[in-house]
Amino acid sequence: MVGISKLFDIYVKYNIHVGLAVLALAKITALDFNLSLPFSHQLILFVAPFLAYNFIKFHLFFWEGVGRKLKAVMIFLALTTFVIVWFVGGGLQLPFSSLIVLLLSLLLVLLYCLPLPGFTLNFRGFKGLKIHLVALSWVLTTVFLPFSMGGQEINDLGLVYGFQRYLFVLVATLPFEIRDMKSDDSHLSTWPQKWGIRNTKILGTVLLSAFVGLELIYFPSLDFTITLLVAFVLTISLIKSKAEQSKYFSSFWVEAIPILWLILKVFNLVI
């Protein structure tokens, strides 16, 4: 059991779970628009967020703490280098439009972590911007990247779908914002810091209502009952969120909602 627990910690800590969640949302996009995503493209959709989130999480450790636990650092760095080389090799086989979307996503990651020229702050440090950066990067990776991989042009319905996904990710980020409200620097002005936990939950519920409303108006044939159930699960997760959360409430259970969504769609488990 100890071994299983350690493996689970690794699975969550090193953002494998995040990579699967992003891949799940991308596959939902592919299912909704009948896009063909070869296995090699699906691997890229997993590896891109895996690399991005590990870079965000560990870049300061590598630069400032490489002298500590040097062996563990070198092993992780070697594995990451291998994945990056494979990712670059696979990425070069993508359509040009997909490479542009990937580069935009990479730029967002770098701006999220590293200070802008002439500034001491990165984009994450700008007041109120953090949650929107996260949502935009997920929309690029889970909507526009699958569209470009599948040769689908972005029309008006695609833009509505992207905005709908933006709303979903915004709300899915709120349990993390609530969890981190005490540890986040106050100048970040996250929603829980600015409006309080109760008002944040109310606003999140309103945004999810808009998410469901867009589905009903524009995409009523795309498994509406499943979408409604997923929105309900996310609403309950938001309502139950608090500053003192269990270790895996946000990082595993909330992050698992896209995976649940994909399972429901693939196996048509809701009538």
N, C-alpha and C positions, 0 to 999 in steps of 0.2 A: 504493500500500500504506500510506503514511503517513496518507492521508486515511481509509482504512478503519480503521486502528488508532485514530485519534482518535475516530471515530464509535463504535467499540466501547467505548472508554474512557468516553465520554459515556453510552452505553447502560447501562453498569454503574454508573458513579459517581453518576448522577442517578436511580438506583433504578427505571428502566424494567423491568429484569430482575426485580426484586422484585415489581413490580406484576403482571407476567405470571405469576410463580410463584403469587401469591395467587389470581389469576383462574383459573389452572389447577386449583388445589385446590377452588375454589368450583364450577367446572364439573364436577369429579369428583363432588362432592356432588349436584349437579343430575342427573347421569347415574345415580347409584346409587339415587336416590329418585324418578326420573322427574319432576323439577321443570322447569317452563317458565320460562326466564330470557330475557326480551326483550333485544335488543342494548343498549338504553339502560341496563338493569340491569347487564349485563355490563360496560359502560363504567364504571359507578359502582364495581363490584367491582375494577376496575383502578385507577381514579383515587384511591380512598380510601387504599390502601397507598402509592401513589406520593406523595401529599401527606404522609402521615404520616411516611414514612421520610425524605423530604427535609426536613421540619420538624425531626425528631430530629437529622438530620445537620448541618443548616446554620443552625439558629436562633441559636446563639451567634455564628456568623460575621456574621450580619446585624446583631445587636445590638452586637457588640463590634468588628467589623472592617469596618463599612460604608464607612469612609473609604478603605479599600484596594480597588483594582480597582473603582472606583465604577461604571464603565460596565457591566462584566460583572454586577455586583450588580443594577443597575437592569433590565437585560435579563431576567435570571432572575426577578426580582421581578415584572416585568410579565407574563411568561408564567405564573408561578405564580398571580398574581391572576386572570388570565383563566380558568385551570383551576378555581380555587376558586369563582368566580362561576358557571361552568357547572355545577360539582359541586353547589352549593347549589340552583341552579335545577332540576337533575335530581333531586336528593334529595327535594325537596318533592313530587314526584310519586309517591313511594314509599308503600306502606302504612304506617300509624302504627307497627305493630310493627317494621318495618324501620328507621324513623327512630329508635326507641328503641335498637335494636342499634347503629346507627351512632353515636348519641350516647355510648353506653357505650364504644365503641371509641375515639372522640375523647377521652373522659375519660381513658382509659388512656394515650393518647399524651401528653396534657398532664401527667398525673401522673408519667409516665416522664421528662419533660424538666424540668418546673418544680417548684420547692420547694413543699411543702405550707405553708399558712398557719401561722406560728409555728415552722417548721422551716427548717433550712439545707439539708436533703437533699430530693431528689425520691424517688419510689418506687424508681427504679433504684439509688439509693444505699443502700437498706436491705439489710442483709446477706442474701444468698442469694435475693433476690426477683427479680432481673433476668431470669433465664431463664423463670420462671413468668409474668411479665408478657408476654413475647414470645409464649409458647405460648398464653396466654389470649386475647390480641388476635387471633391467627391463627385460633383456634377460633371466636371471635365472627364474624369476617369470612368464613371459608370454610365454616362449617357453619350456624350459627344465622341469619346474614344471608340466605343462599340459601333456607333453610327458610321464613323469613318472606316473602321476595320471591315464593316459589312457593306461598304459602298453605298450607304444611305445618305442622301442629302438632308440637310437640316431645313425642314419646312416649318410652317407656323405651328403645326401639331407637335413637331419635335421640340420647338422652343417652349411650348406649354408644358410638355412632358419634362423638359429640363428644369423649368421653374417649379413644377410639382415636386420633383426629386430634391430640389434646393430646399423647399419647405420641410420635407421629410428629414433631411440631414440636419437642418437647423434644430428641429425638435429633438432628434436623437442625440444631439450634442449637449442638450441642456442638463441631463443627469450628470454628465461629466463636469459641466460648469458649476452645478450645485455642489458636487463633491469637492471641487477645488476652490470654492469661493474664499476660504480662509487662507489658503496657501498662495493663491494668485496675488500678485502685486495689485494694490488698490487702484493704481492709475490705469490698469487695463479696462476698468469699468465694464466688467462682464455683466450679463443680465441679472444674475442673482445679487451681485454687488450693487448694481444701480437701482433695481426695483424690488429686491427682496425675493425670497424663495416663493412665497405665495403668489405674488404677481407674475413671477416668471412662469409658474405652472399654469396660471390662467392664460397668459399670452401663448404659451406652447399649445394649449388645448385649442385656442382660437386658430392658430396656424394649422394644426392638424385638421380642424374642421374645413379650412380652405383647401387643404390637400385632398380631402375626401370629396369636397364639392367639385373641384376640377376633374376628378376621376369620373364623377357622375355626369358632368356636362360634356366632357370631351372624349372620355374613354369608357363608356358604360359596358362595352362588350369585353373588356380586358379583365375578366375575373373580378368583378366589382365586390362580390362577397368576401373574397380573399383579401382584397385591399382594405375593406372595412374592418375585417378581423385584425389585420396587422396594425392598422391605426388604433384600434381598441387596445391591443397589447402594448403599444408604445405609450398610449395615454395612461394606462395603469402604471407602467414603469416610471413615467414622469411624475405622476401623483405620489408614488411611493418613494421617490428620490429624496434624500436628505443629506445634510453636510457630513454626518457621521454614517457612512455607508459600510456595508460589509465589503471585504476585499475585492470580490469579483462581481458585485452588483452591476456596475457600469462596464467595467473592462471585459466582462464575459457575457452576462445575461443581456444587457442592452445591446451590446455589439453583436449578439447572436440573432437579433430580430431580422436582419436581412437574410440570414441563412434560413431561418424559419419561413420567411416569405417565399424564398425560392423553392423550398421543399413542398410547401402547400401548392404552389403553381405547377411544379413538375408532376406531382402525383395527384393533383386535383382533389385534395382532401377535404375541401369545403364545397358544399352544394349551394 
